[in-house]
Amino acid sequence: MRGLTILLIFGAFLFSSAQQKPITHQDYDLWKRRGAVDISPSGNLVAISVVTGTGDGDGYLQIYDKQQSTSVFLFNGIQPHISSDEKYIYFLQRPIYDSLRQQKKKEVKKNEQSKNSFMVYDVALGKVTDSIARVKKFVASDKANHFVILEKYKDLKKKEKDSVTPAQEVQETKKEKRRRLKQKKKEVEKELETLEKRENPRDFTKEDYLIVYQPVTKTRDSIDNYEHFAMPEEGSGFIYTRKQGKDLKDHGIYYYNSEDRRHDTLLNTAWRYKDLAIDKYGQQLAYKVAMDSTEKDSLQFELYYQKTPQSFTRQLGYGDQNIKEGWELTASRPPRFSDDAKRLFFYTQPKLRYTIDTTRLEEEIPDVDVWNYKDRMVQPEQKSRASRLAGQSATIIFDTETESVSFLNDYEMENTDVGEELESRFVIYRNSDDFDIARSWDYPWRADYLVEDLNNRSRKLMINNSGSSPIRVPGDRYAVYFNYDTQDWHSMDLQTQIGKNLTKFIEVSFADEDDDHPALAASHGFGGFDADSHALAYDKYDIWRLDPSGVNPPENITKTGRRSQITYRTYRLDNDQPYLATYYQDGLLLSAFNHQDKTTSLVQLTPEGIKTIYASNNNEVSAFAKAEKSDVLLVRTSSFTKYPDLEILTPTQKSRLTNMNPQQDEFAWGSVELVKWKAYDGTALEGLLYKPAGFDPEKKYPMIVYFYEKYSDRLHQYWSPQPSASTVNFSYLASNGYLVFVPDIVYQDGHPGESAYNCIVSGTEAMERKGFVDSNHMGLQGQSWGGYQTAYLVTRTNKYAAAMAGAPVSNMTNAYGGIRWGSGLSRAFQYERSQSRLGKDLWSGLDLYIENSPLFHIPKIQTPLLMMHNDEDGAVPYYQGIEMFMGMRRLGKPSWLLVYNDEAHNLRKMKNRRDLSLRMMQFFDHYLKGQPAPVWMTEGLPRQKKGKQLGYDLEESEN
């Protein structure tokens, strides 16, 4: 009997395993991910939006009530917001995905397609109690719950209903007739009520409008013709403007008071209004006004200020009043109130004046960019930073208590820092004029920092030639910064400008000792400030408490990290005060990463030492959010086989909240293990080996080798099956019978290509020695820096049967002088000081540039190569992929190049991600599994077939 029982159990296991299916490209939409999450101040409510990873399909909103230990699930809810009094949860509800898709297929006009609805969930009643259709977005305060502002799509015009025929009237029952007449009466009453509110009823079918919604009474006030609005954090009202049309005078600027639902006119005599500001408490107002319309292309704006909505307006920036002659208000920078509402900041800049040759027609003016070797920024960088450069300004501070004005002479400064809340006595300026040209080839990028005391208006040099920015210490007296040159943490007294090296006599390194770039190493990081305003700085393992005044010696507060090979780091979960380290039960909340097994635990620093509050159990555990007023944490736990669902953690409770991907149980899933080997030069290395579902060590499996730099610390990371932006998906591969090897890489200056060979190929051979790798069917895949290394490796070895390189640099001699089009920066610094690691300029290290450029070694290539390089790549110039392809084509080497139009370095559009995922796996399946090649590989895809045929069809096997 016992044997029969075992046999039945084993048989059931085999049946269960047999039911699991490999992941296909059609299954991506099944996987959900966490969207927006909100936790109430008390921690009693959590709202979690769950959406599909691809955006195609429906999701839900989960609302968890901790006091009731219950969850409610609401279809397609997104963007939840818990009201400050925790009585309501506002969210948007998306339309049903399939319905919206059908509307698009039928080419329904965009405005007539289904839109999101605004929903109100009543916590006490446990259900949705109100909704408003066709809402773009809503804005609600975190600090008060007086009202919610909805931006609403214009109403659809009602289609005329067919008139009721006498025959239909006869068929109507008495009950139906009573119901119809009752409904008609309600509609008439509602229409009369609307007419009473305004003599001229408003037509909301012409343009979008605002709704002011009050949740307690469910009242709704509509505002038509709105253009701008500004909402305070805590007040009971807001300001808004109303327009008439492009060439017509604006209606005016108004204040809405939610307590009496009044719309008070602040000003209605100006032509235009913009850049509205309201203080935290909803009292003080500031806005820009253009009184005259005579120069419509260059309206002259003034700045108006009101102490309260009821007080008279005051002109702060008008003509020569508070504005230098020849200057004007900065068009792109709105005024701002400090957090305590005691200061109002506004900005001015010189009026641009041109000497225009009026003898030329517009068609005779040349279109030319003039590059000058003395320019601080090359032309592409100026173009990419055009909006920021247009906002270059001098700052003016209006003291709202004394009504005095202070002028900061900061127009030539790159940045002006008056503290997070704009309340500091000390202003810190950043000036990089002397270092900007060198940014093209040097790193870290340098700047000088000056400090000005607003009490006495003295301005002095604070830090010169610094590679890092100063970080303000709470208390408004000190700043701390990492000094690249001494490789230590320093402090600066903002009042006396006396600096101190805080870590000079500590033996451990605060710079990253594992950094292998040909530049000064950056710090291990900064953990914010503790409750006593001490700076928390990291070494590789431990956290050090630093006294910014330098009076008290540095203290290693975690103590055991280096000895136990555990890296401790702080959390900073307070969005309102992101520079403060998070506390849990009066102790610092820390992560603890174990370098031996790659697990991460949650721990607490207590007076007695480190206390574990959530053990890893072979997972990666991380804190996600904390309630503002209680010790309630949202925690994520994950592994390769376990999606990072949310759990709730309190001193007395630990329970799972979400189960976002239950369908995973239906699919074959692989496993992962940490592997170790020695590179050819003897360096000890680590990597990850993903094994297929149902792995049998007696079988031989095809293997894809993926790499970038270092991945082994991600042993417990979950990889959702998703269409690829540029790289292979480990979960998909393991589900479909592939091994995936991910080696760590360490580099030697000047030889990044050989460094990759030293680590990757030695690791591949170490995996081959395990006996289950099919050595005749191994592939390479990498993107960006990984794409470069892929392209290099196929010039050095024929070990791999196929390779896919995404956005590879193929010619470093060419790329050195290129531009990162996304930022406009010169690429030279990457080769001399950063990721490419050559450590020399092109002329002093020409041999290195040629050695490391795959283009010059194409004749050695025997490996079929698939590449992707997109025509709007802002990181690696598109022509790098073209050069490699044209070289391969010229020499008759099997090669394919996928160019996605209007796409960036990594694919952004889901349709293109789906396409790449399919083509990449068709390529690998052909060379590594012997499956038939698709038409796009064997015949290509001619231009005339683009967008009509995709070439996915597989060629019939000759067998």
Secondary structure, 3 states (H helix, E strand, C coil): CHHHHHHHHHHHHHHHHHHCECCCHHHHHHCEEEEEEEECCCCCEEEEEEEECCCCCCCEEEEEECCCCEEEEEECEEEEEECCCCCEEEEEECCCHHHHHHHHHCCCCHHHCCCCEEEEEECCCCEEEEEECCEEEEEECCCCCCCEEEEECCCCCCCCCCCCCHHHHHHCCHHHHHHHHHHHHHHHHHHHHHHHHCCCCCCCCCCCEEEEEECCCCEEEEECCEEEEECCCCCCEEEEEECCCCCCCCCEEEEEECCCCEEEEEECCCCEEEEEEECCCCCCEEEEEECCCCCHHHCCEEEEEECCCCCCCEEEEECCECCCCCEEECCCCCCEECCCCCEEEEEEEECCCCCCCCCCCHHHCCCCCCCCCCCCCCHHHHHHCHHHHHCCCEEEEEECCCCCEEECCCCCCCEEECCCCCCCCEEEEEECCCCCHHHHCCCCCCEEEEEEECCCCEEEEEEEEECCCCEECCCCCEEEEEECCCCEEEEEECCCCCEEECCCCCCCCCECCCCCCCCCCCECCEEEECCCCCEEEECCCCEEEECCCCCCCCEECCCCHHHHCEEEEECCCCCCCCCECCEECCEEEEEEEECCCCCEEEEEEECCEEEEEECCCCCEEEEEEECCCCCCEEEEEEECCEEEEEEEEECCEEEECCCCCHHHHHECCCEEEEEEEECCCCCEEEEEEEECCCCCCCCCEEEEEECCCCCHHHCCCCCCCCCCCCCCCHHHHHHCCCEEEEECCCCCCCCHHHHHHHHHHHHHHHHHCCCCEEEEEEEEEEECHHHHHHHHHHHHCCCCCEEEEECCCCCHHHHCCCEECCCCEECHHHHHCCCCCCCCCCCCCHHHHHHCCHHHHHHHCCCCEEEECCCCCCCCCHHHHHHHHHHHHHCCCCEEEECCCCCCCCCCCHHHHHHHHHHHHHHHHHHHHCCCCEHHHHCCCCHHHCCCCCCCCECCCCC
